[in-house]
């Protein structure tokens, strides 16, 4: 029995050492995590070690390859690490200054990497949107005479359709020309931001490894002293969502993106419990909300980039992008209204059997926000 336990611990430590590379501090963090399996916070500690090691690995890869998928992983993995650290600090960090300090120092570096990766990822998404639109315009821009639905004919009944097709083709040709110029500008911006990302990773990579090891060691000490059991991630995530609604009870185009960022953190916390059906359901709802708002914000950003890059030479493209922005704004507000009402209803139903959420106790304010979310009017859609 003892030999078997030792073998398991050896494999766990070996994994940490492999992930740490030449950094002994991260290897020590892996050993510490393996030794303290029985503490209440040990599952969260092990999960954070896995996330942290995965994040470090993708950073190493990004130094050599700033391709679309690698940059995307830098951004998402950094957000997952950040959400987990913040949850642990909120749940178990009060009363220990050294623990809070270690967490905040690690967070500062994680956020630094995320902020460097963010603009690169945004530009990748915007170029993808533009590419899809360009493909549609290229199809529309084909000469009317080649269109199978509008064959050449001298019959008068075909003249209006042919004329409309020619106008649509002319507009599509213009949009296609402007979009190519915008894509070249986006590509140049992307290359410059990718260089900055690689530079930032090289600057903070070793510091990140040390901060990770220090925080995990501090977490072990706090858990061993206090023996505090962390709440289920889905409950923490749902309370985080309620906080976001409490701060922004009414949504419009001015605060929708900030609301998305808050709910994204709640989603990553919910994903810490993949074995829980309720956590998976909550994460799916928040992901749907996040994607809907994100699509609108991407069109908004692309329109702003078109104005900055092309100026008066891109008015047609900017106008078309503005139409897309308005369309997806309405969709995003409707989705946010529906999911916000659904999740607040679930949270309020829990209050009958569970202790009220302590900080601020926003039961009445959440109820009012829920009532607002049920109203048919959509703010900011005009």
C-alpha positions as CSV (number, residue, x, y, z in Angstrom):
1,X,0.0,0.0,0.0
2,X,2.7,2.4,0.9
3,X,4.8,1.6,-2.2
4,X,1.7,2.2,-4.4
5,X,1.0,5.6,-2.8
6,X,4.7,6.5,-3.2
7,X,4.5,5.6,-6.9
8,X,1.5,7.8,-7.4
9,X,3.1,10.7,-5.7
10,X,6.3,10.2,-7.7
11,X,4.3,10.4,-10.9
12,X,2.5,13.6,-9.8
13,X,5.8,15.2,-8.9
14,X,7.4,14.0,-12.1
15,X,4.6,15.7,-14.1
16,X,5.2,19.0,-12.3
17,X,9.0,18.8,-12.8
18,X,8.5,18.0,-16.5
19,X,6.2,21.0,-16.9
20,X,8.5,23.3,-14.9
21,X,11.5,22.7,-17.2
22,X,14.5,24.1,-15.6
23,X,12.6,26.0,-12.9
24,X,12.9,24.2,-9.5
25,X,10.3,26.4,-7.9
26,X,7.5,25.0,-10.1
27,X,8.7,21.5,-9.5
28,X,8.5,22.1,-5.7
29,X,4.9,23.4,-6.2
30,X,4.0,20.1,-7.8
31,X,5.6,18.1,-4.9
32,X,3.7,20.3,-2.4
33,X,0.4,19.7,-4.1
34,X,1.0,15.9,-4.2
35,X,1.8,15.8,-0.5
36,X,-1.4,17.7,0.6
37,X,-4.1,15.6,-1.0
38,X,-6.2,15.5,2.1
39,X,-6.6,19.3,2.7
40,X,-10.0,20.8,1.8
41,X,-8.5,23.1,-0.8
42,X,-6.4,20.3,-2.4
43,X,-8.7,19.7,-5.4
44,X,-8.6,23.4,-6.3
45,X,-4.9,23.5,-5.8
46,X,-4.3,20.5,-8.1
47,X,-6.6,22.0,-10.7
48,X,-4.8,25.3,-10.5
49,X,-1.5,23.6,-10.9
50,X,-2.7,21.9,-14.1
51,X,-4.1,25.2,-15.5
52,X,-0.9,27.0,-14.6
53,X,1.4,24.4,-16.2
54,X,-0.8,24.3,-19.3
55,X,-0.6,28.1,-19.5
56,X,3.2,28.1,-19.2
57,X,3.4,25.5,-22.0
58,X,1.3,27.5,-24.4
59,X,3.4,30.6,-23.6
60,X,6.5,28.7,-24.5
61,X,4.9,27.7,-27.8
62,X,3.7,31.2,-28.5
63,X,7.3,32.6,-28.4
64,X,8.0,30.5,-31.5
65,X,4.6,30.4,-33.1
66,X,2.1,33.3,-32.8
67,X,-0.4,31.5,-35.1
68,X,-4.2,32.0,-34.6
69,X,-4.8,29.0,-32.4
70,X,-1.8,29.5,-30.1
71,X,-2.7,33.2,-29.5
72,X,-6.3,32.1,-28.8
73,X,-5.0,29.6,-26.2
74,X,-2.8,32.2,-24.5
75,X,-5.8,34.4,-24.1
76,X,-8.3,31.7,-22.9
77,X,-5.8,29.9,-20.7
78,X,-4.8,33.2,-19.0
79,X,-8.4,34.0,-18.3
80,X,-9.0,30.5,-16.8
81,X,-6.0,30.9,-14.5
82,X,-7.1,34.4,-13.5
83,X,-10.6,33.3,-12.7
84,X,-9.4,30.4,-10.6
85,X,-6.9,32.5,-8.6
86,X,-9.6,35.2,-8.0
87,X,-12.1,32.6,-6.8
88,X,-9.6,31.0,-4.4
89,X,-8.5,34.4,-3.1
90,X,-12.2,35.4,-2.5
91,X,-13.1,32.0,-0.9
92,X,-10.0,31.3,1.2
93,X,-7.6,34.2,1.1
94,X,-9.1,36.6,3.7
95,X,-7.0,37.0,6.8
96,X,-3.7,36.0,5.2
97,X,-1.7,38.9,3.8
98,X,1.1,36.8,2.5
99,X,-1.4,34.6,0.6
100,X,-3.2,37.5,-0.9
101,X,0.0,39.2,-1.8
102,X,1.3,36.0,-3.6
103,X,-2.0,35.7,-5.5
104,X,-2.0,39.3,-6.6
105,X,1.6,39.2,-7.8
106,X,0.8,36.1,-9.9
107,X,-2.4,37.7,-11.2
108,X,-0.5,40.8,-12.2
109,X,1.7,38.8,-14.5
110,X,-1.1,36.6,-15.9
111,X,-3.1,39.7,-16.8
112,X,0.0,41.2,-18.4
113,X,0.2,38.2,-20.8
114,X,-3.5,38.3,-21.4
115,X,-3.5,42.0,-22.3
116,X,-0.7,41.4,-24.8
117,X,-2.5,38.5,-26.4
118,X,-5.9,40.3,-26.5
119,X,-5.3,42.7,-29.4
120,X,-3.7,40.0,-31.5
121,X,-6.7,37.6,-31.0
122,X,-9.2,40.4,-31.7
123,X,-7.5,41.2,-35.0
124,X,-7.6,37.5,-35.9
125,X,-11.3,37.4,-35.3
126,X,-11.9,40.6,-37.2
127,X,-10.0,39.4,-40.2
128,X,-12.0,36.2,-40.2
129,X,-15.3,38.1,-40.2
130,X,-14.0,40.3,-43.0
131,X,-12.8,37.3,-45.1
132,X,-16.3,35.7,-44.8
133,X,-18.0,38.9,-45.9
134,X,-15.5,39.4,-48.8
135,X,-16.3,35.9,-50.1
136,X,-20.0,36.8,-50.2
137,X,-19.3,40.1,-52.0
138,X,-17.1,38.3,-54.6
139,X,-20.1,36.1,-55.4
140,X,-22.4,39.0,-55.7
141,X,-20.0,41.0,-57.8
142,X,-20.1,38.5,-60.6
143,X,-21.5,40.1,-63.8
144,X,-25.3,40.0,-64.0
145,X,-25.1,38.3,-67.4
146,X,-23.4,35.3,-65.7
147,X,-26.1,34.9,-63.0
148,X,-28.1,31.8,-63.6
149,X,-31.2,33.4,-62.1
150,X,-31.0,36.3,-64.5
151,X,-30.2,35.1,-68.0
152,X,-29.6,37.5,-70.9
153,X,-32.9,38.5,-72.4
154,X,-34.4,41.5,-74.2
155,X,-37.8,40.9,-72.6
156,X,-38.9,43.9,-70.6
157,X,-39.9,41.8,-67.6
158,X,-36.3,41.0,-66.9
159,X,-35.0,44.5,-67.1
160,X,-35.7,45.5,-63.4
161,X,-34.1,42.3,-62.1
162,X,-31.1,42.7,-64.3
163,X,-30.7,46.4,-63.2
164,X,-31.0,45.5,-59.5
165,X,-28.4,42.8,-59.9
166,X,-26.0,45.2,-61.6
167,X,-26.4,47.7,-58.8
168,X,-25.8,45.0,-56.2
169,X,-22.8,43.8,-58.1
170,X,-21.4,47.3,-58.3
171,X,-21.9,47.8,-54.6
172,X,-20.3,44.4,-53.8
173,X,-17.3,45.3,-56.0
174,X,-16.8,48.5,-54.1
175,X,-17.1,46.8,-50.7
176,X,-14.7,44.1,-51.8
177,X,-12.1,46.6,-52.9
178,X,-12.3,48.5,-49.6
179,X,-12.3,45.3,-47.5
180,X,-9.0,44.2,-49.2
181,X,-7.4,47.5,-48.2
182,X,-8.7,47.1,-44.6
183,X,-7.4,43.5,-44.4
184,X,-3.9,44.7,-45.4
185,X,-4.1,47.2,-42.6
186,X,-5.3,44.6,-40.1
187,X,-2.6,42.2,-41.1
188,X,0.1,44.9,-40.5
189,X,-1.4,45.7,-37.1
190,X,-1.5,42.0,-36.3
191,X,2.1,41.4,-37.1
192,X,3.2,44.4,-34.9
193,X,1.1,43.3,-32.0
194,X,2.3,39.7,-32.3
195,X,5.9,40.9,-32.0
196,X,4.9,42.8,-28.8
197,X,3.3,39.6,-27.5
198,X,6.4,37.6,-28.0
199,X,8.5,40.3,-26.4
200,X,6.2,40.4,-23.4
201,X,6.2,36.6,-22.9
202,X,10.0,36.6,-22.9
203,X,10.0,39.3,-20.2
204,X,7.7,37.7,-17.8
205,X,8.0,33.9,-18.4
206,X,10.4,33.0,-15.6
207,X,8.7,35.4,-13.2
208,X,5.4,33.7,-13.9
209,X,6.8,30.3,-13.0
210,X,8.2,31.6,-9.7
211,X,4.9,33.4,-8.8
212,X,3.0,30.2,-9.5
213,X,5.1,28.2,-7.2
214,X,5.0,30.8,-4.4
215,X,1.2,31.0,-4.6
216,X,0.6,27.3,-4.6
217,X,2.9,26.9,-1.6
218,X,1.1,29.7,0.2
219,X,-2.2,28.1,-0.6
220,X,-1.1,24.8,0.9
221,X,-0.1,26.6,4.1
222,X,-3.4,28.5,4.4
223,X,-5.5,25.3,3.7
224,X,-3.5,23.3,6.2
225,X,-4.0,26.0,8.9
226,X,-7.6,26.9,8.4
227,X,-9.0,23.7,6.9
228,X,-11.5,25.7,5.1
229,X,-13.8,24.0,2.5
230,X,-14.2,25.9,-0.7
231,X,-17.8,26.4,-2.0
232,X,-18.9,24.5,-5.1
233,X,-17.7,26.4,-8.2
234,X,-21.2,26.6,-9.7
235,X,-22.4,28.4,-6.6
236,X,-19.5,30.8,-6.8
237,X,-20.1,31.3,-10.5
238,X,-23.8,32.0,-10.1
239,X,-23.1,34.5,-7.3
240,X,-20.5,36.2,-9.5
241,X,-23.2,36.5,-12.2
242,X,-25.6,38.0,-9.7
243,X,-22.9,40.6,-8.8
244,X,-22.6,41.5,-12.5
245,X,-26.4,42.0,-12.7
246,X,-26.4,44.0,-9.5
247,X,-23.7,46.3,-10.9
248,X,-25.5,46.6,-14.3
249,X,-29.2,46.1,-13.8
250,X,-30.0,47.7,-17.1
251,X,-28.0,46.9,-20.3
252,X,-27.4,49.0,-23.4
253,X,-24.6,49.5,-25.9
254,X,-22.5,51.5,-23.4
255,X,-22.1,48.8,-20.8
256,X,-22.8,45.5,-22.7
257,X,-19.2,44.7,-23.3
258,X,-18.2,45.3,-19.7
259,X,-21.1,43.0,-18.7
260,X,-19.7,40.3,-21.0
261,X,-16.3,40.5,-19.4
262,X,-17.8,39.9,-15.9
263,X,-20.0,37.0,-17.1
264,X,-17.0,35.5,-18.8
265,X,-15.2,35.2,-15.5
266,X,-18.3,33.5,-14.0
267,X,-18.3,31.0,-16.9
268,X,-14.6,30.1,-16.3
269,X,-15.4,29.5,-12.6
270,X,-18.3,27.2,-13.5
271,X,-16.0,25.2,-15.8
272,X,-13.9,24.3,-12.7
273,X,-16.5,21.6,-12.0
274,X,-16.9,19.6,-15.2
275,X,-18.3,16.6,-13.3
276,X,-21.3,18.7,-12.2
277,X,-24.3,18.8,-14.5
278,X,-25.5,22.1,-13.0
279,X,-22.1,23.6,-13.5
280,X,-22.0,22.5,-17.1
281,X,-25.4,23.9,-17.7
282,X,-24.5,27.2,-16.2
283,X,-21.3,27.3,-18.2
284,X,-23.2,26.6,-21.4
285,X,-25.7,29.4,-20.7
286,X,-22.9,31.9,-19.9
287,X,-20.9,30.8,-23.0
288,X,-24.0,31.5,-25.2
289,X,-24.4,34.9,-23.6
290,X,-20.7,35.6,-24.1
291,X,-20.7,34.6,-27.7
292,X,-23.7,36.6,-28.6
293,X,-22.4,39.8,-27.1
294,X,-18.9,39.1,-28.5
295,X,-20.2,38.9,-32.0
296,X,-21.8,42.3,-31.7
297,X,-18.6,43.8,-30.3
298,X,-16.5,42.3,-33.1
299,X,-18.6,44.0,-35.7
300,X,-18.4,47.3,-33.7
301,X,-14.6,47.0,-33.5
302,X,-14.3,46.2,-37.1
303,X,-16.3,49.3,-38.1
304,X,-14.1,51.4,-35.9
305,X,-11.0,49.9,-37.5
306,X,-12.4,50.6,-41.0
307,X,-12.8,54.3,-40.1
308,X,-9.3,54.5,-38.6
309,X,-7.6,52.7,-41.5
310,X,-9.5,54.0,-44.5
311,X,-11.1,57.3,-43.4
312,X,-13.1,58.8,-46.3
313,X,-12.0,56.1,-48.6
314,X,-13.9,53.5,-46.7
315,X,-17.3,55.1,-46.0
316,X,-19.2,52.5,-47.9
317,X,-17.6,49.7,-46.0
318,X,-18.0,51.5,-42.6
319,X,-21.7,52.0,-43.4
320,X,-22.2,48.3,-44.2
321,X,-20.3,47.3,-41.1
322,X,-22.5,49.7,-39.1
323,X,-25.6,47.8,-40.3
324,X,-24.1,44.5,-39.1
325,X,-23.3,46.1,-35.8
326,X,-26.9,47.3,-35.3
327,X,-28.3,43.9,-36.2
328,X,-26.1,42.0,-33.8
329,X,-26.6,44.5,-31.0
330,X,-30.4,43.8,-31.0
331,X,-29.6,40.0,-31.0
332,X,-27.2,40.4,-28.1
333,X,-29.5,42.5,-26.0
334,X,-32.3,40.0,-26.5
335,X,-30.1,37.1,-25.6
336,X,-28.8,38.9,-22.5
337,X,-32.3,39.7,-21.4
338,X,-33.4,36.1,-21.7
339,X,-30.4,34.4,-20.1
340,X,-30.2,37.0,-17.3
341,X,-33.8,36.4,-16.4
342,X,-33.3,32.7,-16.5
343,X,-30.2,32.6,-14.3
344,X,-31.5,35.2,-11.8
345,X,-34.7,33.2,-11.5
346,X,-32.6,30.1,-10.7
347,X,-30.5,32.0,-8.2
348,X,-33.5,33.5,-6.5
349,X,-35.1,30.0,-6.1
350,X,-31.9,28.8,-4.3
351,X,-32.4,31.5,-1.6
352,X,-35.3,29.6,-0.1
353,X,-33.0,26.7,0.9
354,X,-29.6,28.2,1.1
355,X,-27.9,31.0,3.1
356,X,-28.1,34.3,1.4
357,X,-25.2,35.6,-0.5
358,X,-23.3,37.6,2.1
359,X,-21.6,40.5,0.5
360,X,-24.2,43.2,-0.1
361,X,-27.1,40.7,0.0
362,X,-28.5,42.0,-3.2
363,X,-31.8,40.0,-3.1
364,X,-34.1,43.0,-3.6
365,X,-31.8,44.6,-6.2
366,X,-31.5,41.3,-8.1
367,X,-35.2,41.0,-8.0
368,X,-35.6,44.4,-9.5
369,X,-33.0,43.6,-12.1
370,X,-34.9,40.4,-12.9
371,X,-38.1,42.5,-13.4
372,X,-36.2,44.9,-15.7
373,X,-34.9,42.0,-17.7
374,X,-38.5,40.8,-18.4
375,X,-39.5,44.1,-19.9
376,X,-40.1,43.9,-23.7
377,X,-38.3,47.1,-24.5
378,X,-34.6,46.8,-25.6
379,X,-32.4,49.7,-24.5
380,X,-29.7,50.9,-26.8
381,X,-31.0,49.1,-29.9
382,X,-31.9,52.3,-31.7
